[in-house]
Amino acid sequence: MTGRLIKYMALVLISVFILAIVWEFKIEATVLPLLGISEIEESAATHWRFVVASTGFTILAMIIPFFLLYKSDVQRSAVQNSLIESERFRRELINCPPESIFMIDNEGVVLVANEYGARGLGLAPGDVIGKNIFEVVPPEVANERLGYLRRILKRPETTITTDFRDGQWFETIAEPHLNEIGEVERISLFARNITERKLAELAMQDSEKSLRAFIDATIDYAALVDSDGTFRIANQPMAHKYGLTKEELIGRPMFSRPLSETGRRRKQWLDDVLNTGRAIRETDEQDGRWYDSSYYPVIAGDGKVTQVAVFARDITEQKIVENELTAAKASSESANRAKSEFLSSVSHELRTPLNAIMGFGQLLEIDSKEPLSERQLAYTQQILNGGEHLIELIDQVLELSKIEAGKFSLSIEKVDPTNVVGECLNMVKERARENDVTLVDLTNEANLPILWVDKSRFIQVLLNLLSNAIKYN
């Protein structure tokens, strides 16, 4: 400010000096005509006119330099404020990210360093700037970075390196700045700790390796295809099916052109999964082999199906067994029907002569005109007992045949259980007497309710129970 004031006062003195020269030499041809004075007179009026004009020149000479100095001051202050604000913004910008930022010259001298990078070296930014970066970094890092710098100076291009030290991963980006003749003048260095990202990447790689090993270990066909049917991931069985290696199969289409009938069918399954987002499981045949195929949608973050996971299994042997079992079942059912029909026919054929035997035996037993001797009666009774037993067996065979043929039926009716029990006791009383078993009927005293049953089946059940009770008592 003092320098500018001295300049201002000098300009004022120069202006006054110029006016004095004008007064001294009475330059009538130049200054006085401008003031409207044709000649210098000694009169007071002329004198004061000249004084006023001189004073105006003096004031004008003082105002113009002051205005020029003020305008220059304002512009200079604005530039300074802009530079200060720009510097503050630059410092905030380089100190904001959690990464080390350095700028060095082609000798390795630090020109710029942010706080994060300086703290990483155990120093303040002011202690780093002006020093050679290889003097402030650890020796093991300095040796590696020196060769790194030489490579950049020899081949100026942006490079990215990753190194592992002290149990952590670091990524360094070097951006060279060239001068007018194409030589490296400065290098910007950006270093960040990427341990978390690297560990996540390694975990993902391990997971992917495990998944690939698991997929390759299965005998099923497995692949991941894009929406256009291009293979992105495939296991060894899938590649073998196409006659290729896994690497050769990646990037190839799932369906060959022109599409076969099987190709069109499977392409439709793929399109259905892409359009609906629902999984599909189908079975089809190709070249004499049967496959059980499953298509699962892979949904991206925006909710759209971008890929489809395809799994298939060769079930030819299983299909052959199923067909054999189906044929065997049909053959067995046919044989059962034939057996049932045969048994039903034979049972009816046996009942006809057996009824004649039973009928003539009963006539011999009750013939009063020519009664049989006791010995003959005993023989006749044995014939009748055997006949009854055969009738029971035939009835059981018929019932079994009806059940197997699906023709078993019941005839439900009201039945008095007391009467049915009495009938069954009469049928087995002779057998009970022969086995010294006493039959006691308590149904008359029990006042049993009326039952809704198939009477013939009810009698058969009671006879079976009574026969077993007499036989094993």
TORDOPA-359090 format. One record per residue (C-alpha): residue number from 1; residue in one letter; x, y, z. Coordinates in steps of 0.05 Angstrom, whole numbers, plus 5000, padded with zeros to 4 digits. Layout:
N
{NUM; A; {X; Y; Z}}
...
//
This chain:
473
{1; M; {5000; 5000; 5000}}
{2; T; {5058; 5048; 5016}}
{3; G; {5089; 5037; 4948}}
{4; R; {5023; 5052; 4913}}
{5; L; {5016; 5117; 4955}}
{6; I; {5086; 5140; 4935}}
{7; K; {5069; 5128; 4862}}
{8; Y; {5005; 5167; 4870}}
{9; M; {5040; 5227; 4902}}
{10; A; {5093; 5226; 4848}}
{11; L; {5039; 5230; 4795}}
{12; V; {5007; 5289; 4831}}
{13; L; {5074; 5326; 4835}}
{14; I; {5087; 5313; 4762}}
{15; S; {5019; 5342; 4745}}
{16; V; {5032; 5405; 4786}}
{17; F; {5101; 5411; 4755}}
{18; I; {5070; 5409; 4685}}
{19; L; {5021; 5465; 4706}}
{20; A; {5079; 5506; 4731}}
{21; I; {5114; 5500; 4665}}
{22; V; {5051; 5521; 4630}}
{23; W; {5047; 5583; 4675}}
{24; E; {5121; 5600; 4669}}
{25; F; {5127; 5598; 4594}}
{26; K; {5057; 5624; 4579}}
{27; I; {5042; 5574; 4525}}
{28; E; {4989; 5617; 4493}}
{29; A; {4982; 5574; 4430}}
{30; T; {4964; 5510; 4467}}
{31; V; {4938; 5515; 4539}}
{32; L; {4908; 5585; 4540}}
{33; P; {4863; 5574; 4479}}
{34; L; {4837; 5512; 4514}}
{35; L; {4819; 5557; 4574}}
{36; G; {4786; 5609; 4531}}
{37; I; {4841; 5662; 4543}}
{38; S; {4867; 5696; 4481}}
{39; E; {4925; 5733; 4516}}
{40; I; {4953; 5739; 4586}}
{41; E; {4931; 5802; 4620}}
{42; E; {4952; 5830; 4686}}
{43; S; {4881; 5843; 4706}}
{44; A; {4852; 5805; 4766}}
{45; A; {4795; 5774; 4725}}
{46; T; {4843; 5743; 4677}}
{47; H; {4888; 5721; 4733}}
{48; W; {4832; 5684; 4771}}
{49; R; {4808; 5651; 4706}}
{50; F; {4877; 5622; 4698}}
{51; V; {4880; 5600; 4771}}
{52; V; {4813; 5563; 4764}}
{53; A; {4836; 5528; 4702}}
{54; S; {4901; 5508; 4734}}
{55; T; {4865; 5482; 4795}}
{56; G; {4819; 5439; 4751}}
{57; F; {4880; 5409; 4717}}
{58; T; {4910; 5394; 4785}}
{59; I; {4847; 5360; 4811}}
{60; L; {4839; 5319; 4747}}
{61; A; {4912; 5299; 4752}}
{62; M; {4899; 5274; 4823}}
{63; I; {4833; 5237; 4808}}
{64; I; {4855; 5197; 4747}}
{65; P; {4915; 5163; 4779}}
{66; F; {4874; 5150; 4843}}
{67; F; {4819; 5116; 4801}}
{68; L; {4870; 5074; 4763}}
{69; L; {4904; 5053; 4827}}
{70; Y; {4837; 5035; 4861}}
{71; K; {4814; 4993; 4801}}
{72; S; {4881; 4956; 4799}}
{73; D; {4875; 4944; 4875}}
{74; V; {4805; 4914; 4868}}
{75; Q; {4826; 4868; 4811}}
{76; R; {4889; 4846; 4848}}
{77; S; {4847; 4831; 4911}}
{78; A; {4797; 4790; 4870}}
{79; V; {4853; 4750; 4839}}
{80; Q; {4885; 4738; 4906}}
{81; N; {4819; 4715; 4937}}
{82; S; {4807; 4669; 4878}}
{83; L; {4876; 4639; 4885}}
{84; I; {4866; 4629; 4960}}
{85; E; {4798; 4597; 4949}}
{86; S; {4826; 4553; 4894}}
{87; E; {4884; 4531; 4938}}
{88; R; {4836; 4516; 4996}}
{89; F; {4791; 4475; 4950}}
{90; R; {4851; 4438; 4922}}
{91; R; {4876; 4420; 4992}}
{92; E; {4807; 4397; 5013}}
{93; L; {4801; 4356; 4950}}
{94; I; {4866; 4319; 4959}}
{95; N; {4856; 4310; 5034}}
{96; C; {4784; 4285; 5028}}
{97; P; {4792; 4213; 5001}}
{98; P; {4819; 4159; 5048}}
{99; E; {4879; 4145; 5003}}
{100; S; {4950; 4169; 4997}}
{101; I; {4962; 4222; 4944}}
{102; F; {5031; 4246; 4923}}
{103; M; {5060; 4285; 4865}}
{104; I; {5134; 4277; 4851}}
{105; D; {5181; 4302; 4799}}
{106; N; {5223; 4258; 4754}}
{107; E; {5276; 4253; 4808}}
{108; G; {5227; 4230; 4861}}
{109; V; {5223; 4296; 4899}}
{110; V; {5154; 4305; 4932}}
{111; L; {5117; 4365; 4905}}
{112; V; {5048; 4352; 4935}}
{113; A; {5026; 4306; 4992}}
{114; N; {4959; 4299; 5026}}
{115; E; {4949; 4289; 5100}}
{116; Y; {4928; 4216; 5094}}
{117; G; {4990; 4197; 5055}}
{118; A; {5036; 4236; 5102}}
{119; R; {5005; 4204; 5164}}
{120; G; {5016; 4136; 5132}}
{121; L; {5090; 4153; 5133}}
{122; G; {5087; 4179; 5204}}
{123; L; {5099; 4251; 5182}}
{124; A; {5061; 4316; 5170}}
{125; P; {5050; 4340; 5098}}
{126; G; {5100; 4397; 5108}}
{127; D; {5154; 4347; 5129}}
{128; V; {5145; 4306; 5066}}
{129; I; {5143; 4361; 5013}}
{130; G; {5211; 4376; 4985}}
{131; K; {5241; 4309; 5005}}
{132; N; {5256; 4251; 4960}}
{133; I; {5200; 4201; 4968}}
{134; F; {5249; 4143; 4970}}
{135; E; {5279; 4173; 5034}}
{136; V; {5213; 4174; 5072}}
{137; V; {5183; 4107; 5053}}
{138; P; {5206; 4041; 5084}}
{139; P; {5270; 4013; 5052}}
{140; E; {5236; 3949; 5026}}
{141; V; {5183; 3992; 4992}}
{142; A; {5234; 4042; 4966}}
{143; N; {5273; 3990; 4927}}
{144; E; {5210; 3965; 4894}}
{145; R; {5184; 4035; 4879}}
{146; L; {5251; 4057; 4850}}
{147; G; {5246; 4005; 4795}}
{148; Y; {5173; 4023; 4787}}
{149; L; {5192; 4097; 4775}}
{150; R; {5246; 4078; 4725}}
{151; R; {5197; 4037; 4685}}
{152; I; {5148; 4096; 4682}}
{153; L; {5203; 4144; 4661}}
{154; K; {5224; 4095; 4607}}
{155; R; {5153; 4081; 4584}}
{156; P; {5107; 4138; 4605}}
{157; E; {5037; 4108; 4614}}
{158; T; {4986; 4100; 4669}}
{159; T; {5002; 4037; 4709}}
{160; I; {4967; 4001; 4765}}
{161; T; {5003; 3954; 4812}}
{162; T; {4980; 3912; 4871}}
{163; D; {5026; 3888; 4926}}
{164; F; {5019; 3851; 4993}}
{165; R; {5058; 3872; 5054}}
{166; D; {5048; 3867; 5129}}
{167; G; {4986; 3825; 5120}}
{168; Q; {4950; 3878; 5078}}
{169; W; {4938; 3891; 5004}}
{170; F; {4953; 3958; 4971}}
{171; E; {4937; 3985; 4902}}
{172; T; {4980; 4040; 4871}}
{173; I; {4961; 4081; 4809}}
{174; A; {5016; 4122; 4775}}
{175; E; {4995; 4176; 4726}}
{176; P; {5054; 4210; 4689}}
{177; H; {5050; 4283; 4666}}
{178; L; {5091; 4300; 4604}}
{179; N; {5123; 4366; 4584}}
{180; E; {5122; 4397; 4514}}
{181; I; {5174; 4349; 4486}}
{182; G; {5140; 4286; 4513}}
{183; E; {5186; 4274; 4573}}
{184; V; {5159; 4256; 4642}}
{185; E; {5160; 4319; 4684}}
{186; R; {5116; 4298; 4743}}
{187; I; {5082; 4235; 4767}}
{188; S; {5018; 4232; 4807}}
{189; L; {5014; 4173; 4855}}
{190; F; {4949; 4147; 4886}}
{191; A; {4955; 4090; 4936}}
{192; R; {4898; 4058; 4974}}
{193; N; {4887; 4000; 5022}}
{194; I; {4846; 3947; 4985}}
{195; T; {4851; 3891; 5037}}
{196; E; {4776; 3884; 5047}}
{197; R; {4762; 3884; 4972}}
{198; K; {4819; 3835; 4959}}
{199; L; {4796; 3788; 5014}}
{200; A; {4726; 3791; 4985}}
{201; E; {4753; 3776; 4915}}
{202; L; {4795; 3718; 4941}}
{203; A; {4735; 3691; 4979}}
{204; M; {4693; 3696; 4917}}
{205; Q; {4747; 3662; 4875}}
{206; D; {4751; 3605; 4926}}
{207; S; {4675; 3599; 4927}}
{208; E; {4674; 3598; 4851}}
{209; K; {4729; 3545; 4849}}
{210; S; {4691; 3503; 4899}}
{211; L; {4627; 3511; 4860}}
{212; R; {4661; 3493; 4794}}
{213; A; {4693; 3432; 4827}}
{214; F; {4626; 3411; 4855}}
{215; I; {4592; 3420; 4787}}
{216; D; {4647; 3382; 4752}}
{217; A; {4643; 3325; 4802}}
{218; T; {4570; 3312; 4787}}
{219; I; {4550; 3264; 4731}}
{220; D; {4493; 3310; 4711}}
{221; Y; {4498; 3361; 4656}}
{222; A; {4503; 3433; 4683}}
{223; A; {4510; 3500; 4649}}
{224; L; {4494; 3574; 4654}}
{225; V; {4469; 3607; 4590}}
{226; D; {4451; 3678; 4570}}
{227; S; {4383; 3699; 4545}}
{228; D; {4405; 3684; 4474}}
{229; G; {4427; 3613; 4493}}
{230; T; {4502; 3627; 4495}}
{231; F; {4542; 3584; 4544}}
{232; R; {4576; 3624; 4600}}
{233; I; {4592; 3567; 4648}}
{234; A; {4591; 3493; 4634}}
{235; N; {4616; 3431; 4670}}
{236; Q; {4656; 3374; 4640}}
{237; P; {4597; 3327; 4625}}
{238; M; {4561; 3383; 4587}}
{239; A; {4623; 3399; 4547}}
{240; H; {4634; 3324; 4533}}
{241; K; {4563; 3319; 4507}}
{242; Y; {4580; 3372; 4455}}
{243; G; {4647; 3339; 4439}}
{244; L; {4686; 3399; 4465}}
{245; T; {4727; 3421; 4525}}
{246; K; {4697; 3468; 4576}}
{247; E; {4739; 3526; 4550}}
{248; E; {4718; 3512; 4478}}
{249; L; {4644; 3509; 4497}}
{250; I; {4643; 3577; 4532}}
{251; G; {4615; 3629; 4484}}
{252; R; {4583; 3578; 4437}}
{253; P; {4507; 3573; 4426}}
{254; M; {4468; 3520; 4463}}
{255; F; {4426; 3505; 4401}}
{256; S; {4453; 3491; 4332}}
{257; R; {4420; 3518; 4269}}
{258; P; {4375; 3497; 4238}}
{259; L; {4337; 3477; 4300}}
{260; S; {4317; 3404; 4305}}
{261; E; {4251; 3383; 4337}}
{262; T; {4287; 3372; 4403}}
{263; G; {4323; 3440; 4395}}
{264; R; {4257; 3476; 4383}}
{265; R; {4226; 3443; 4443}}
{266; R; {4284; 3461; 4490}}
{267; K; {4289; 3531; 4461}}
{268; Q; {4216; 3541; 4479}}
{269; W; {4231; 3519; 4550}}
{270; L; {4287; 3570; 4554}}
{271; D; {4242; 3626; 4528}}
{272; D; {4187; 3607; 4577}}
{273; V; {4235; 3613; 4636}}
{274; L; {4260; 3681; 4610}}
{275; N; {4190; 3708; 4600}}
{276; T; {4156; 3680; 4663}}
{277; G; {4213; 3677; 4712}}
{278; R; {4189; 3608; 4735}}
{279; A; {4230; 3544; 4735}}
{280; I; {4212; 3487; 4687}}
{281; R; {4225; 3412; 4692}}
{282; E; {4212; 3369; 4631}}
{283; T; {4231; 3300; 4604}}
{284; D; {4245; 3287; 4531}}
{285; E; {4282; 3240; 4484}}
{286; Q; {4342; 3255; 4439}}
{287; D; {4379; 3206; 4395}}
{288; G; {4351; 3147; 4431}}
{289; R; {4369; 3174; 4500}}
{290; W; {4321; 3202; 4552}}
{291; Y; {4337; 3265; 4592}}
{292; D; {4306; 3297; 4654}}
{293; S; {4319; 3372; 4645}}
{294; S; {4309; 3430; 4694}}
{295; Y; {4313; 3504; 4676}}
{296; Y; {4321; 3555; 4732}}
{297; P; {4318; 3631; 4723}}
{298; V; {4376; 3675; 4746}}
{299; I; {4346; 3742; 4767}}
{300; A; {4387; 3806; 4766}}
{301; G; {4381; 3865; 4814}}
{302; D; {4329; 3899; 4771}}
{303; G; {4284; 3838; 4775}}
{304; K; {4295; 3816; 4704}}
{305; V; {4316; 3746; 4683}}
{306; T; {4384; 3753; 4651}}
{307; Q; {4410; 3682; 4651}}
{308; V; {4383; 3611; 4659}}
{309; A; {4415; 3554; 4697}}
{310; V; {4406; 3488; 4659}}
{311; F; {4412; 3419; 4691}}
{312; A; {4400; 3353; 4656}}
{313; R; {4407; 3280; 4674}}
{314; D; {4410; 3220; 4629}}
{315; I; {4353; 3175; 4653}}
{316; T; {4354; 3125; 4596}}
{317; E; {4367; 3065; 4641}}
{318; Q; {4314; 3088; 4689}}
{319; K; {4265; 3097; 4632}}
{320; I; {4280; 3027; 4607}}
{321; V; {4267; 2999; 4677}}
{322; E; {4203; 3039; 4682}}
{323; N; {4180; 3013; 4615}}
{324; E; {4197; 2941; 4636}}
{325; L; {4160; 2950; 4702}}
{326; T; {4100; 2979; 4665}}
{327; A; {4100; 2920; 4617}}
{328; A; {4109; 2871; 4675}}
{329; K; {4052; 2903; 4713}}
{330; A; {4006; 2899; 4653}}
{331; S; {4025; 2826; 4642}}
{332; S; {4014; 2811; 4716}}
{333; E; {3947; 2844; 4716}}
{334; S; {3927; 2806; 4654}}
{335; A; {3951; 2740; 4686}}
{336; N; {3912; 2757; 4750}}
{337; R; {3850; 2770; 4710}}
{338; A; {3858; 2704; 4673}}
{339; K; {3870; 2668; 4739}}
{340; S; {3810; 2699; 4771}}
{341; E; {3767; 2681; 4712}}
{342; F; {3795; 2610; 4712}}
{343; L; {3783; 2601; 4787}}
{344; S; {3713; 2629; 4781}}
{345; S; {3698; 2581; 4723}}
{346; V; {3730; 2521; 4757}}
{347; S; {3693; 2537; 4823}}
{348; H; {3627; 2537; 4787}}
{349; E; {3645; 2473; 4751}}
{350; L; {3664; 2439; 4816}}
{351; R; {3601; 2462; 4852}}
{352; T; {3555; 2428; 4802}}
{353; P; {3578; 2356; 4814}}
{354; L; {3590; 2370; 4888}}
{355; N; {3518; 2392; 4896}}
{356; A; {3496; 2325; 4865}}
{357; I; {3541; 2287; 4913}}
{358; M; {3515; 2326; 4973}}
{359; G; {3443; 2317; 4950}}
{360; F; {3448; 2241; 4942}}
{361; G; {3485; 2235; 5008}}
{362; Q; {3430; 2272; 5044}}
{363; L; {3378; 2227; 5010}}
{364; L; {3415; 2165; 5034}}
{365; E; {3418; 2193; 5104}}
{366; I; {3343; 2207; 5110}}
{367; D; {3317; 2148; 5069}}
{368; S; {3265; 2115; 5114}}
{369; K; {3244; 2060; 5067}}
{370; E; {3314; 2031; 5061}}
{371; P; {3351; 2057; 5121}}
{372; L; {3426; 2051; 5124}}
{373; S; {3464; 2013; 5175}}
{374; E; {3503; 2050; 5227}}
{375; R; {3567; 2037; 5190}}
{376; Q; {3537; 2062; 5125}}
{377; L; {3509; 2123; 5161}}
{378; A; {3578; 2138; 5188}}
{379; Y; {3608; 2134; 5118}}
{380; T; {3552; 2178; 5091}}
{381; Q; {3564; 2229; 5146}}
{382; Q; {3637; 2232; 5127}}
{383; I; {3618; 2243; 5054}}
{384; L; {3572; 2300; 5074}}
{385; N; {3623; 2332; 5121}}
{386; G; {3676; 2329; 5066}}
{387; G; {3627; 2358; 5017}}
{388; E; {3611; 2415; 5064}}
{389; H; {3685; 2428; 5072}}
{390; L; {3694; 2428; 4997}}
{391; I; {3636; 2476; 4990}}
{392; E; {3668; 2523; 5040}}
{393; L; {3734; 2521; 5002}}
{394; I; {3699; 2533; 4936}}
{395; D; {3662; 2592; 4967}}
{396; Q; {3727; 2621; 4992}}
{397; V; {3759; 2613; 4923}}
{398; L; {3699; 2648; 4891}}
{399; E; {3703; 2705; 4941}}
{400; L; {3777; 2712; 4928}}
{401; S; {3765; 2713; 4853}}
{402; K; {3713; 2766; 4861}}
{403; I; {3760; 2809; 4903}}
{404; E; {3817; 2803; 4853}}
{405; A; {3770; 2818; 4795}}
{406; G; {3743; 2879; 4832}}
{407; K; {3673; 2850; 4832}}
{408; F; {3665; 2839; 4906}}
{409; S; {3599; 2866; 4930}}
{410; L; {3558; 2868; 4995}}
{411; S; {3484; 2861; 5005}}
{412; I; {3466; 2901; 5067}}
{413; E; {3402; 2882; 5104}}
{414; K; {3372; 2881; 5174}}
{415; V; {3395; 2820; 5212}}
{416; D; {3377; 2794; 5281}}
{417; P; {3445; 2771; 5309}}
{418; T; {3411; 2723; 5358}}
{419; N; {3381; 2682; 5302}}
{420; V; {3446; 2682; 5261}}
{421; V; {3485; 2658; 5322}}
{422; G; {3435; 2602; 5332}}
{423; E; {3441; 2580; 5260}}
{424; C; {3517; 2580; 5264}}
{425; L; {3517; 2540; 5329}}
{426; N; {3472; 2487; 5297}}
{427; M; {3521; 2481; 5239}}
{428; V; {3582; 2468; 5283}}
{429; K; {3550; 2430; 5341}}
{430; E; {3568; 2362; 5313}}
{431; R; {3641; 2383; 5305}}
{432; A; {3640; 2411; 5376}}
{433; R; {3612; 2345; 5402}}
{434; E; {3666; 2306; 5367}}
{435; N; {3719; 2351; 5400}}
{436; D; {3685; 2348; 5469}}
{437; V; {3671; 2422; 5466}}
{438; T; {3607; 2449; 5499}}
{439; L; {3573; 2506; 5464}}
{440; V; {3535; 2556; 5506}}
{441; D; {3488; 2607; 5473}}
{442; L; {3478; 2670; 5515}}
{443; T; {3451; 2713; 5459}}
{444; N; {3379; 2704; 5481}}
{445; E; {3394; 2736; 5548}}
{446; A; {3438; 2792; 5519}}
{447; N; {3381; 2826; 5481}}
{448; L; {3427; 2843; 5422}}
{449; P; {3407; 2901; 5375}}
{450; I; {3388; 2892; 5302}}
{451; L; {3449; 2897; 5256}}
{452; W; {3456; 2924; 5185}}
{453; V; {3503; 2874; 5152}}
{454; D; {3513; 2827; 5094}}
{455; K; {3481; 2765; 5124}}
{456; S; {3522; 2714; 5085}}
{457; R; {3587; 2749; 5102}}
{458; F; {3565; 2754; 5174}}
{459; I; {3551; 2680; 5177}}
{460; Q; {3618; 2665; 5145}}
{461; V; {3655; 2707; 5197}}
{462; L; {3619; 2673; 5255}}
{463; L; {3631; 2603; 5226}}
{464; N; {3705; 2618; 5219}}
{465; L; {3709; 2642; 5291}}
{466; L; {3669; 2582; 5317}}
{467; S; {3709; 2533; 5276}}
{468; N; {3775; 2560; 5301}}
{469; A; {3748; 2561; 5373}}
{470; I; {3729; 2487; 5368}}
{471; K; {3792; 2467; 5332}}
{472; Y; {3842; 2500; 5379}}
{473; N; {3804; 2493; 5446}}
//
